[in-house]
Amino acid sequence: MDDSALNYLQNTFGYSDFRLQQGEIVQTLVNGEDAVVLMPTGGGKSLCYQIPSLVRNGTGIIISPLIALMHDQVMALRQLGINAAYLNSTLDAKTTRQTEDDLVNGKLDMLYVAPERLTTGGFLNLLKHTTISLFAIDEAHCVSQWGHDFRPDYIRLSLLHEQFPDIPRIALTATADEKTRAEIKHRLALETAREFISSFDRPNICYRISEAQGNARTALLRFIQNEHENDSGIVYCLSRKKVDAIAAWLTEKGFTALPYHAGLSAETRLTNQQRFLKEDGVIIVATIAFGMGIDKPDVRFVAHLNLPKSMEAYYQETGRAGRDGLPANAWMVYGLQDVITLKQMMATSTAEEKYKQVERHKLETMLGFTDITSCRRQSLLNYFNEDLHEACGNCDNCLSPVETWDASVAAQKALSCVHRTGQRFGVNYLVDVLTGKDDERISQFGHDNLSVFGIGKEHDTKHWRNIFRQLISRNLLAVDVEGHGSLRLTEHCRAVLRGEQSLQLRKQNKQTSSTRKGRKLFNTSKASDNALWEALRTCRKNMADENNVPPFVIFHDATLSEMMERQPHNHEQLLGINGVGESKLEKYGDAFLKVINDHIYNEKQDPTDTVSESLLLFRSGLDIDTIAAQRKLKPSTVYSHLAECIEQGELKLHDVVKLNQQEINIIHEALLNTEADSRKLKPAFDALDGMYDYDTLRCVQAAVSPA
């Protein structure tokens, strides 16, 4: 490994060693060779071209499709003492000229540009008068017409090889199946480049999918309240109208939720995006217009209220969670209408037939993924031609194995109903026929005289809708191409309809299966841990505000977590923390060391002070939310303080939570059914179908624990 590369890694970026294939990729570019890199989001793609740009003579030219990404990357690099800049439409003429002069005069280590600008004659001429260290083509999947995010300007980037044949190039993406990878290499003239394919696995992400039953908004609210009350997250919706409605509704519920879609003004989108990047605990509710290039490492959850169109889209969107490597959730609820809407959109598309065939296949694969009963991570990785030999243990199907049932007879009834009614009616009408509903429309068509009328009374309407959804997902039924939502039989249904093939379907689970408690970032069971964490975050926020950058540009959550765990006393020890380089040590080291040393001093004085203070404020008549706000703590932390007081006999249970005796008995019974000597609340939470939040369970546990 080149000594200069290691020096930049350790002293500038603050990391002790390269991860996975990073070192080999860096060395490839330092040697002047081309590379094609597939690396999951959060895997450290940026370092693969940033360090060679510094090691090699000249300026690294990075082609990026999004203004937001350019801005964030340049801000972060400048914090490290690196001379970086960008050229895009947000700059005025004077700044643009100055940046171009700096480029030609060799004053820049790196320059970020959009593909549209790079391919203009004027800019290409500028590059010919510049010493260039390398070309990095980020989000390279945009070159593929078969990919999920095609950008026509990317196709012209093959000219880099034609006009600058001696300058190494690197194409990078986090999302590309085999077909897309081949197109990237072909269109960018990178057939002879070294290919580096890292694992697509994001083991820190817990994948959870369930069918929407009842109100999906309520399920979303419960998920956020119980698992991500003060976290940053993204909620994806299919339509602009739904985005606005969900954002307004979450705001009413006390969250900072901001909408993002193409129907908003550019100014509003930018403002909301900047708040998401700079503030803690902001939730963005968005269409797929939001996300690519958003370099925010501490997104703790991505939620989908509608079904994505492809596995690539799902992987890329969920991959925006947990870029820092800490635990995160990819949570989704979807319904029958999602399936029908997406199939209608595809059927009425004006694209070429060969393209529509590819899109239909992608949707069918996505639908199949939602209904699998085996490990989701294994299935997701298999789509990208990667084998995971053992089940992951961190997806809904692994954590709560799926029950199936023999739906062969029910499927025959549903398929027969579609056939007997002429293959021209939608799900609601078909369910009414199967359940024998007294309906004027059914009578008008004479369908109350059919043999299928009323033969499905053993299942209720919700169950039949679930059956129809799974039949569509498995391609036994198709949505009509006219867009009216009627269903028709496919060739694949013949064996099931004739009884030649049995059919196992997923049992309809309770909604709470999708609100499982996620893993904590770290153990904050001790109030002192939580106090230090909050103090470090406050220090980071103050530093970020002073420098007008997002908090994660100062330090990632993972860096703060390591500070909290190791509690360094001096500059040398702080420099040993991952993410702390020499430039950041000089700028911020003293401030963070003061926070840590103050915490150590206060803890030595009286570690029980924080619990006592919460108790004192509670006894003075303040409610929990007010105490949390006044002490700058999370409400859950105050609940844990009061639970400790309940266990010590300083408070009664009914002082803190309002439950009747029957409810207390129910919760107590659920707690008793957990493992012996276990203090874990998750089994009780699941057993009670999420009817009681963790704070309530913790207080009851404290009240009924043996003295």
matplotlib code that plots the C-alpha trace (Angstrom):
import matplotlib.pyplot as plt

x = [0.0, 1.2, 2.6, 1.0, -2.4, -2.2, -1.0, -4.0, -6.3, -5.0, -4.0, -6.6, -9.6, -8.9, -9.3, -6.8, -7.0, -8.9, -12.1, -12.7, -11.6, -10.9, -7.2, -6.9, -9.2, -7.2, -3.9, -5.4, -6.1, -2.9, -1.2, -3.1, -5.5, -9.3, -11.8, -15.5, -16.7, -19.9, -20.1, -23.2, -24.3, -22.2, -19.4, -16.9, -17.1, -16.0, -12.6, -11.9, -11.5, -10.8, -7.5, -6.1, -7.1, -4.8, -2.0, -1.8, -0.6, -3.4, -7.1, -9.6, -12.8, -15.9, -19.0, -22.1, -25.8, -27.0, -26.3, -27.0, -24.4, -21.8, -22.5, -22.3, -19.2, -17.3, -18.4, -17.1, -13.8, -13.2, -13.6, -10.7, -8.5, -8.9, -9.2, -12.4, -15.0, -18.0, -19.4, -23.2, -26.1, -26.3, -23.1, -23.0, -20.9, -18.1, -17.8, -17.9, -15.0, -12.9, -13.5, -12.5, -9.3, -8.5, -8.9, -6.6, -4.0, -3.9, -5.3, -8.0, -7.5, -11.0, -13.8, -17.4, -19.3, -22.6, -22.5, -24.3, -21.5, -18.7, -19.7, -19.9, -17.2, -16.2, -15.6, -13.8, -11.5, -10.9, -10.0, -7.4, -5.5, -5.7, -3.6, -6.1, -5.4, -8.4, -12.1, -14.6, -18.1, -20.4, -23.9, -22.8, -26.0, -27.5, -25.9, -28.1, -31.4, -32.4, -31.6, -34.0, -32.6, -31.5, -29.9, -29.3, -26.4, -24.4, -24.3, -21.9, -19.4, -17.6, -15.9, -13.6, -11.8, -11.7, -10.3, -8.3, -7.1, -4.2, -6.2, -7.5, -11.3, -13.4, -17.2, -19.0, -22.5, -24.3, -27.1, -26.6, -27.6, -25.6, -27.3, -26.8, -23.1, -22.5, -24.1, -22.0, -18.8, -19.9, -21.3, -18.3, -15.7, -14.5, -14.5, -10.8, -11.2, -10.7, -14.0, -14.5, -17.8, -18.2, -20.9, -24.3, -25.1, -26.0, -26.1, -27.0, -30.4, -33.4, -35.8, -39.5, -42.4, -46.1, -49.4, -51.3, -54.3, -56.6, -54.9, -51.3, -50.7, -51.5, -48.9, -46.4, -47.0, -46.7, -43.4, -41.9, -43.2, -41.9, -38.6, -37.5, -39.1, -36.2, -34.5, -34.0, -35.8, -37.3, -40.9, -41.6, -45.0, -46.1, -48.0, -47.4, -50.9, -50.1, -46.7, -48.3, -51.0, -48.6, -46.2, -49.0, -50.4, -47.0, -46.5, -49.9, -48.6, -45.6, -42.9, -40.8, -42.0, -41.3, -42.6, -40.4, -41.7, -41.4, -44.6, -43.0, -41.0, -37.2, -36.8, -39.1, -37.4, -34.0, -35.1, -36.6, -33.6, -31.2, -33.2, -33.1, -29.3, -28.6, -31.2, -31.6, -34.8, -36.2, -38.4, -38.6, -41.8, -41.1, -41.7, -38.8, -37.7, -35.8, -32.7, -30.0, -26.8, -28.1, -25.0, -26.6, -25.1, -27.4, -30.8, -32.1, -35.1, -36.6, -40.3, -42.3, -46.1, -46.2, -44.5, -41.4, -41.3, -38.2, -35.7, -33.1, -35.3, -36.1, -32.4, -31.3, -34.0, -33.7, -29.9, -30.2, -30.7, -27.7, -24.9, -22.8, -23.0, -25.1, -28.5, -31.3, -34.7, -36.1, -39.9, -42.7, -46.4, -48.2, -51.6, -53.6, -54.1, -50.4, -50.1, -53.0, -51.8, -48.2, -49.5, -51.8, -49.0, -46.8, -49.6, -50.4, -46.8, -45.8, -42.3, -41.0, -42.3, -38.9, -38.4, -41.9, -41.1, -38.1, -40.1, -42.8, -40.2, -38.7, -42.2, -43.0, -39.7, -40.5, -44.0, -42.5, -40.0, -42.8, -44.5, -41.5, -41.5, -37.7, -34.9, -35.4, -31.7, -30.9, -33.5, -32.4, -28.7, -29.5, -31.1, -27.7, -26.1, -24.7, -25.2, -25.7, -25.3, -27.2, -30.4, -29.5, -31.4, -32.2, -35.3, -39.0, -39.1, -36.1, -37.2, -40.8, -40.9, -43.9, -46.8, -48.4, -51.6, -52.9, -54.9, -55.5, -59.2, -59.6, -57.5, -59.6, -62.7, -61.1, -59.9, -63.2, -65.0, -62.8, -63.6, -67.4, -67.9, -66.1, -62.7, -63.9, -64.4, -62.1, -61.3, -64.0, -66.8, -65.3, -65.1, -68.8, -69.7, -67.7, -69.1, -72.7, -73.4, -76.9, -76.0, -78.1, -75.2, -74.6, -78.3, -78.3, -75.5, -77.2, -74.1, -76.2, -77.2, -73.6, -72.2, -69.5, -72.0, -71.6, -69.1, -66.5, -68.3, -65.7, -63.4, -64.2, -63.6, -60.1, -59.0, -60.2, -58.4, -55.2, -55.8, -56.3, -53.2, -51.1, -52.6, -51.6, -48.2, -47.6, -48.8, -51.8, -54.0, -53.2, -54.5, -56.2, -54.2, -57.1, -56.4, -59.8, -58.6, -60.4, -58.6, -58.0, -56.5, -53.0, -51.5, -49.8, -53.1, -54.1, -52.4, -53.9, -57.3, -57.4, -56.2, -52.9, -50.8, -51.3, -50.7, -49.3, -49.9, -48.8, -51.1, -52.5, -50.4, -51.4, -50.1, -47.8, -45.5, -44.2, -43.7, -41.0, -38.5, -35.3, -31.8, -30.4, -27.4, -25.7, -26.5, -27.9, -29.6, -27.5, -28.7, -25.1, -24.5, -27.5, -26.4, -22.9, -24.5, -26.8, -23.9, -21.8, -24.6, -25.3, -21.6, -21.6, -24.8, -23.2, -20.0, -22.2, -24.2, -21.1, -19.6, -23.0, -22.7, -24.8, -23.9, -22.6, -20.0, -18.4, -18.5, -20.7, -22.8, -20.4, -17.6, -19.6, -20.5, -16.8, -16.0, -18.7, -17.4, -13.7, -13.9, -10.5, -8.7, -6.3, -5.5, -3.5, -6.3, -8.9, -6.9, -7.3, -11.0, -12.2, -13.3, -11.0, -8.2, -5.6, -7.7, -10.8, -8.7, -7.3, -10.7, -13.0, -10.8, -10.8, -14.5, -15.3, -12.6, -14.2, -17.6, -16.1, -14.0, -16.9, -19.0, -16.4, -16.1, -19.8, -20.2, -17.6, -19.5, -22.8, -24.0, -27.5, -28.0, -29.7, -32.4, -32.9, -33.3, -36.0, -37.8, -37.7, -39.2, -41.8, -42.9, -43.0, -45.9, -44.2, -45.3, -42.8, -42.6, -41.9, -39.2, -37.6, -37.7, -36.3, -33.5, -32.8, -33.5, -35.7, -39.0, -38.0, -35.0, -37.2, -39.5, -36.5, -35.5, -39.1, -39.2, -36.0, -37.8, -40.8, -38.5, -36.9, -40.3, -40.0, -43.0, -46.1, -46.9, -50.2, -48.2, -46.5, -48.8, -52.6, -53.7, -56.5, -55.8, -56.9, -54.4, -51.7, -52.5, -52.4, -49.0, -47.7, -48.7, -46.9, -43.8, -43.9, -43.9, -40.5, -37.3, -36.3, -34.3, -34.7, -35.3, -36.1, -39.3, -39.5, -41.2, -43.9, -44.3, -44.8, -47.1, -49.4, -49.5, -48.0, -51.0, -48.7, -45.5, -42.1, -42.2, -45.4, -44.0, -40.8, -42.8, -45.0, -41.9, -40.4, -43.6, -43.9, -40.2, -39.3, -37.7]
y = [0.0, 3.5, 5.2, 8.6, 6.9, 5.5, 8.9, 10.7, 8.0, 8.2, 11.8, 13.6, 11.4, 9.9, 6.2, 3.6, 1.3, 0.7, -1.4, -4.4, -3.6, 0.1, -0.3, -2.3, 0.1, 3.1, 1.4, 0.6, 4.3, 5.5, 3.2, 4.9, 2.0, 2.1, 0.6, -0.2, -0.4, -1.8, -1.0, -0.7, 2.7, 3.4, 1.2, 4.1, 4.6, 8.3, 7.4, 5.2, 8.3, 11.1, 9.6, 8.9, 12.4, 13.7, 11.2, 11.7, 14.9, 17.3, 17.7, 14.9, 15.5, 13.9, 13.7, 13.7, 13.9, 16.0, 19.5, 18.5, 15.7, 18.1, 20.7, 18.2, 16.4, 19.7, 21.0, 17.8, 17.9, 21.5, 20.6, 18.2, 21.0, 19.7, 22.3, 21.1, 23.0, 22.4, 23.9, 24.0, 26.3, 27.6, 29.6, 33.2, 34.2, 35.6, 32.5, 30.3, 32.2, 32.1, 28.3, 27.8, 29.9, 27.9, 24.7, 25.8, 27.2, 23.9, 25.2, 22.5, 19.0, 18.0, 19.5, 18.2, 18.8, 17.6, 15.4, 18.1, 20.7, 18.3, 17.4, 21.0, 22.1, 25.1, 22.9, 20.2, 22.9, 24.0, 20.5, 20.3, 23.1, 21.4, 18.8, 16.0, 13.3, 11.1, 11.1, 9.6, 8.8, 8.6, 7.0, 5.2, 3.1, 6.3, 5.3, 2.2, 2.4, -0.8, 0.7, 2.4, 5.9, 6.5, 9.9, 10.5, 12.8, 9.9, 8.2, 10.9, 10.3, 7.8, 10.9, 10.9, 7.9, 9.3, 12.7, 11.8, 8.3, 8.4, 9.6, 6.8, 6.6, 5.0, 4.3, 3.8, 2.6, 1.0, -0.5, -2.5, -6.0, -8.0, -6.5, -3.0, -3.7, -4.9, -1.7, 0.5, -1.0, -0.9, 2.7, 4.1, 2.2, 0.5, -3.1, -3.6, -1.9, -3.9, -4.7, -4.6, -6.0, -5.7, -7.5, -5.9, -6.9, -4.2, -6.3, -3.4, -2.9, -4.9, -5.5, -5.7, -5.9, -6.5, -6.1, -3.0, -3.9, -1.1, 2.2, 2.1, 5.6, 4.2, 1.4, 4.0, 6.2, 3.3, 2.2, 5.7, 6.3, 3.0, 2.8, 6.1, 8.8, 11.3, 9.9, 11.1, 9.1, 9.0, 8.0, 7.2, 7.5, 6.9, 10.2, 13.9, 14.2, 11.4, 12.9, 16.2, 14.4, 12.2, 15.0, 17.2, 14.3, 13.4, 17.1, 17.1, 14.1, 16.2, 15.2, 17.4, 16.1, 17.9, 17.1, 16.7, 16.1, 17.7, 19.7, 21.9, 25.0, 24.5, 26.9, 24.8, 21.5, 23.0, 24.4, 21.1, 19.1, 21.4, 21.1, 17.3, 17.4, 20.0, 19.3, 16.2, 14.2, 15.5, 13.1, 13.7, 12.4, 12.1, 10.6, 8.9, 12.4, 12.5, 10.6, 9.8, 11.5, 12.4, 12.0, 11.8, 8.9, 8.9, 8.1, 5.5, 4.4, 4.3, 3.6, 2.8, 3.3, 2.1, -0.6, 0.3, -0.6, -2.8, -4.6, -2.0, 0.9, -0.9, -1.6, 1.9, 3.6, 1.4, 1.8, 5.4, 4.1, 3.4, 4.6, 5.0, 1.2, 1.5, -0.4, 0.9, -0.2, -0.7, -0.9, -1.2, -1.7, -2.1, -3.2, -4.7, -1.2, -0.7, -3.8, -2.8, 0.8, -0.2, -2.8, -0.2, 2.3, -0.2, -1.4, 2.2, 3.2, 4.6, 3.1, 0.7, -2.9, -4.4, -1.8, -2.5, -6.2, -5.6, -3.3, -5.9, -8.5, -6.2, -5.6, -9.3, -9.9, -7.2, -8.6, -12.1, -10.6, -9.2, -12.6, -14.9, -16.8, -17.4, -14.9, -11.6, -10.7, -14.0, -13.3, -9.6, -10.6, -13.4, -10.8, -9.2, -12.6, -12.9, -15.9, -15.7, -19.2, -18.8, -16.9, -13.4, -13.4, -9.7, -9.5, -10.1, -13.6, -14.6, -12.9, -14.2, -17.2, -16.9, -19.3, -20.6, -22.3, -24.5, -22.0, -24.4, -24.5, -20.8, -20.0, -22.2, -20.3, -17.0, -18.0, -19.5, -16.3, -14.3, -16.7, -17.0, -13.2, -12.7, -11.4, -7.8, -6.9, -5.7, -7.2, -5.5, -6.8, -10.3, -10.5, -9.4, -12.3, -14.8, -13.7, -13.7, -10.0, -8.7, -6.1, -4.5, -4.5, -8.2, -8.9, -6.7, -8.8, -12.0, -13.1, -14.0, -17.1, -18.2, -21.3, -19.1, -16.8, -17.1, -20.0, -18.0, -17.2, -19.0, -16.0, -12.3, -9.5, -8.6, -12.2, -12.4, -9.2, -10.7, -13.9, -11.9, -9.8, -12.9, -14.4, -11.2, -11.2, -14.7, -13.9, -16.2, -13.2, -10.1, -6.5, -5.5, -3.3, -0.8, 0.5, -0.1, -2.5, -5.7, -9.0, -11.7, -15.2, -15.9, -19.0, -19.7, -20.3, -23.4, -26.0, -24.5, -24.0, -27.6, -28.9, -30.2, -28.0, -27.1, -23.5, -22.3, -18.7, -16.5, -16.4, -12.9, -11.6, -9.0, -5.5, -5.6, -8.0, -4.9, -2.9, -5.0, -3.3, -2.5, -2.8, 0.1, 2.0, 1.3, 0.5, 3.7, 1.8, 3.9, 7.4, 8.6, 7.1, 8.8, 12.1, 11.9, 11.0, 14.0, 16.3, 15.1, 15.6, 19.1, 20.0, 18.7, 20.7, 23.9, 23.3, 22.6, 25.8, 27.9, 26.5, 26.4, 22.7, 19.6, 17.9, 14.7, 16.8, 17.5, 13.9, 10.9, 9.2, 6.3, 8.6, 10.0, 6.5, 5.6, 8.7, 7.8, 4.3, 5.1, 8.5, 9.9, 12.3, 14.1, 14.9, 11.8, 9.5, 11.5, 11.1, 7.3, 7.6, 6.6, 9.7, 12.1, 13.4, 16.1, 18.9, 18.1, 17.5, 21.0, 22.5, 20.6, 18.5, 20.8, 21.3, 17.6, 16.7, 19.3, 17.6, 14.2, 15.4, 17.4, 14.3, 12.2, 14.8, 15.0, 11.2, 11.0, 13.5, 11.7, 9.3, 9.2, 13.0, 12.8, 10.3, 12.4, 15.6, 13.9, 12.7, 16.1, 17.8, 15.1, 15.6, 19.3, 18.7, 18.8, 16.2, 13.9, 15.8, 19.1, 17.5, 16.0, 19.4, 21.2, 18.7, 18.3, 14.5, 12.1, 11.4, 7.7, 8.6, 10.4, 7.3, 5.1, 7.4, 7.2, 3.4, 3.2, 5.3, 2.9, -0.1, 1.6, 2.4, 6.2, 6.3, 4.3, 2.9, 4.9, 8.1, 7.6, 5.6, 5.5, 1.8, -0.1, -3.3, -5.5, -3.9, -4.2, -7.9, -8.4, -6.8, -8.6, -11.9, -11.1, -10.1, -13.4, -15.4, -14.0, -15.9, -16.5, -13.6, -11.6, -7.9, -7.7, -6.0, -7.0, -10.4, -8.8, -6.0, -8.5, -10.7, -7.7, -6.8, -3.4, -2.2, -0.7, 1.2, 0.3, 3.1, 1.7, -1.8, -0.7, 1.0, -2.0, -4.2, -2.0, -2.2, -6.0, -6.8, -8.6, -6.4]
z = [0.0, -0.9, 2.3, 1.2, 0.9, 4.5, 5.8, 4.3, 5.7, 9.2, 9.6, 7.4, 7.6, 11.0, 10.3, 11.4, 8.4, 5.1, 5.2, 3.0, -0.6, -0.1, 0.1, -3.1, -5.0, -3.8, -4.9, -8.3, -9.0, -7.5, -10.1, -12.9, -13.6, -14.1, -11.7, -11.5, -7.9, -6.5, -2.8, -0.6, 0.8, 3.8, 2.6, 2.1, -1.7, -1.4, 0.1, -2.9, -5.1, -2.5, -1.3, -4.8, -5.8, -3.0, -3.6, -7.4, -9.0, -10.1, -9.3, -9.0, -11.1, -9.5, -11.7, -9.5, -10.6, -7.6, -6.4, -2.8, -2.8, -4.3, -1.6, 1.3, 0.1, -0.4, 3.0, 4.7, 2.8, 3.7, 7.3, 6.9, 5.4, 1.8, -1.0, -2.6, -4.7, -7.0, -10.1, -10.6, -11.3, -7.7, -8.1, -9.3, -12.3, -10.1, -8.0, -11.1, -12.7, -9.5, -9.2, -12.8, -12.3, -9.2, -11.2, -14.0, -11.6, -9.7, -6.4, -6.0, -4.7, -5.9, -8.1, -8.2, -11.4, -12.9, -16.1, -18.1, -17.4, -17.9, -21.4, -22.7, -25.1, -22.8, -19.8, -21.7, -23.1, -19.5, -18.5, -21.3, -19.6, -16.2, -14.5, -13.7, -11.2, -12.0, -13.1, -10.6, -12.0, -9.0, -9.1, -12.2, -12.5, -14.0, -17.3, -17.6, -19.5, -17.6, -14.3, -11.9, -12.3, -15.9, -16.7, -20.4, -19.8, -18.3, -21.7, -23.0, -20.3, -22.6, -24.1, -21.0, -22.3, -25.8, -24.9, -21.7, -22.4, -19.9, -16.9, -14.6, -14.2, -11.5, -11.8, -8.5, -7.6, -4.7, -6.8, -10.0, -11.0, -13.5, -16.5, -15.2, -14.4, -17.9, -19.4, -17.1, -18.4, -22.0, -22.1, -20.2, -22.1, -19.0, -20.3, -19.3, -15.9, -12.7, -11.1, -7.4, -6.1, -2.3, -0.5, -0.9, 2.6, 5.1, 8.3, 10.5, 8.8, 10.0, 7.1, 8.1, 5.7, 6.4, 4.7, 5.7, 7.9, 8.8, 9.0, 7.8, 9.4, 12.8, 12.3, 11.2, 14.2, 16.6, 14.9, 15.2, 18.8, 20.2, 18.3, 16.8, 18.9, 18.5, 15.5, 11.9, 9.3, 5.8, 5.0, 1.4, -0.2, -3.8, -4.4, -3.7, -2.1, 0.4, 1.2, 2.2, 4.2, 6.1, 6.8, 8.2, 10.3, 11.9, 12.6, 14.5, 16.5, 17.7, 15.3, 13.1, 9.7, 6.4, 2.9, -0.1, -3.7, -7.2, -6.7, -4.1, -5.0, -5.3, -2.4, -0.1, -1.2, -0.4, 2.9, 4.0, 2.9, 4.7, 7.9, 7.6, 7.2, 9.9, 12.6, 14.8, 14.9, 11.6, 9.5, 5.7, 4.1, 0.4, -3.0, -4.6, -5.8, -2.5, -1.5, -4.0, -2.9, 0.5, 2.6, 6.0, 8.0, 11.1, 9.4, 11.8, 9.8, 6.3, 6.2, 3.1, 3.0, -0.5, -2.5, -4.5, -8.2, -8.1, -5.9, -6.9, -5.8, -2.5, -1.9, -2.7, -0.7, 2.4, 2.1, 3.1, 6.7, 8.9, 6.7, 9.9, 10.4, 13.6, 13.8, 11.6, 10.5, 7.0, 7.7, 5.1, 5.0, 1.7, 0.5, -2.3, -3.9, -4.2, -6.3, -8.5, -8.9, -9.9, -12.3, -13.9, -14.1, -15.9, -18.2, -19.4, -19.8, -23.2, -23.0, -25.6, -25.1, -24.4, -21.6, -20.2, -20.1, -18.0, -15.7, -15.4, -14.4, -11.8, -10.3, -10.2, -8.4, -5.9, -5.2, -4.7, -2.2, -0.1, 0.3, 0.9, 4.1, 4.3, 5.2, 3.5, 3.5, 1.7, -1.0, -1.4, -1.7, -4.1, -6.4, -6.7, -7.3, -3.8, -1.5, 2.2, 3.5, 6.7, 7.6, 8.9, 12.1, 11.6, 9.4, 10.3, 8.9, 10.9, 14.1, 13.9, 11.5, 9.1, 9.4, 6.1, 5.3, 2.5, 0.4, -2.5, -2.1, -1.3, -4.4, -6.6, -5.4, -6.0, -9.5, -10.4, -9.3, -11.7, -14.5, -13.9, -13.7, -17.0, -15.9, -15.9, -12.2, -9.5, -6.1, -4.1, -6.4, -6.5, -2.7, -2.5, -4.8, -2.9, 0.5, -0.9, -0.3, -1.0, -3.6, -6.3, -8.8, -8.3, -8.9, -12.1, -13.6, -12.4, -10.5, -7.5, -9.5, -10.2, -8.5, -6.9, -5.2, -1.5, -1.6, 0.4, 3.6, 5.7, 5.2, 5.9, 3.5, 4.8, 4.5, 0.9, 0.0, 1.4, -0.7, -3.9, -3.2, -2.9, -6.0, -7.9, -6.3, -7.5, -11.0, -10.9, -11.5, -13.6, -13.4, -16.7, -19.1, -19.5, -16.0, -14.5, -11.9, -13.1, -12.7, -15.3, -15.2, -16.2, -17.7, -14.4, -12.6, -14.6, -12.4, -9.2, -10.7, -11.8, -8.5, -9.9, -7.7, -4.1, -2.9, 0.4, 1.3, 4.2, 7.2, 7.8, 10.8, 13.3, 12.4, 15.4, 13.7, 11.9, 15.0, 16.5, 18.8, 16.9, 18.4, 20.3, 18.9, 22.2, 25.8, 27.4, 30.2, 32.7, 33.0, 33.1, 29.7, 28.3, 29.9, 28.2, 24.9, 25.0, 26.1, 23.2, 20.7, 22.1, 21.7, 18.1, 17.3, 18.7, 16.6, 13.5, 14.0, 14.4, 11.2, 9.3, 8.5, 9.4, 12.7, 11.0, 9.1, 12.5, 13.7, 12.9, 15.6, 15.4, 16.4, 19.3, 20.4, 20.5, 22.5, 25.0, 25.3, 25.6, 27.3, 26.1, 28.4, 26.0, 22.4, 21.8, 23.0, 21.1, 17.9, 18.4, 17.9, 14.4, 12.5, 14.4, 12.1, 12.8, 11.3, 13.4, 16.5, 16.2, 15.5, 17.9, 20.2, 23.2, 23.2, 23.2, 25.7, 28.1, 27.7, 28.5, 31.4, 32.9, 32.7, 34.4, 37.2, 37.7, 37.8, 40.5, 42.6, 42.8, 40.1, 41.5, 41.1, 37.7, 39.0, 42.1, 40.0, 37.9, 41.0, 42.6, 39.5, 39.3, 42.9, 42.3, 39.9, 36.5, 33.9, 32.2, 28.9, 30.7, 32.8, 29.7, 27.9, 31.0, 31.5, 27.8, 28.1, 26.2, 27.8, 27.9, 30.0, 32.5, 32.6, 33.3, 36.2, 37.7, 37.1, 39.3, 41.9, 41.8, 42.2, 45.3, 46.8, 46.4, 44.1, 43.5, 40.1, 39.8, 40.4, 37.0, 34.8, 34.8, 34.6, 36.2, 38.2, 35.3, 32.9, 35.5, 35.9, 32.1, 31.8, 34.8, 33.3, 30.1, 32.0, 33.9, 30.7, 29.7, 30.3, 33.9, 35.4, 32.2, 32.3, 28.6, 27.7, 24.0, 24.5, 26.7, 24.1, 21.3, 23.4, 24.1, 20.4, 21.2, 23.2, 25.8, 25.1, 26.6, 29.1, 30.6, 30.6, 32.3, 35.1, 35.7, 35.7, 38.4, 40.5, 40.4, 40.7, 43.9, 46.5]

ax = plt.figure().add_subplot(projection="3d")
ax.plot(x, y, z, "-o")
ax.set_aspect("equal")
plt.show()
